[in-house]
Amino acid sequence: MRARTSKKERKRLVLISVAIISLLVFLVGSVYSDWKQILKNRKSESMLSQKYEQLLEDELRLSAEIIKLQDDEYLARYAKEKYMLSAEGDTIIKMDETQ
């Protein structure tokens, strides 16, 4: 035999159901927002990691260049090649690299 529920009990069940559904919608929205931010952060982390690796390579290259530039012979050769400087009596011949 089935017991009849009163209007009061039905109202209470509807109210509880609406509250639970509202809570679930809020929680799902919150979780979705958090996951969206997590995915965005992972993408950003990946890009920043690549940039960091590139900066480390640049730092090593520049450190090696600093050490080389402290050598007078290298510095003279570098100035001659890069800035086309010459010592007394030097002849500069520029060659085109496009061929």
MODELLER restraints for C-alpha pairs under 7 A, 6 or more apart:
rsr = mdl.restraints
at = mdl.atoms
rsr.add(forms.Gaussian(group=physical.xy_distance, feature=features.Distance(at['CA:68:A'], at['CA:74:A']), mean=6.50, stdev=0.5))
rsr.add(forms.Gaussian(group=physical.xy_distance, feature=features.Distance(at['CA:69:A'], at['CA:75:A']), mean=5.29, stdev=0.5))
rsr.add(forms.Gaussian(group=physical.xy_distance, feature=features.Distance(at['CA:79:A'], at['CA:85:A']), mean=6.00, stdev=0.5))
rsr.add(forms.Gaussian(group=physical.xy_distance, feature=features.Distance(at['CA:80:A'], at['CA:86:A']), mean=5.83, stdev=0.5))
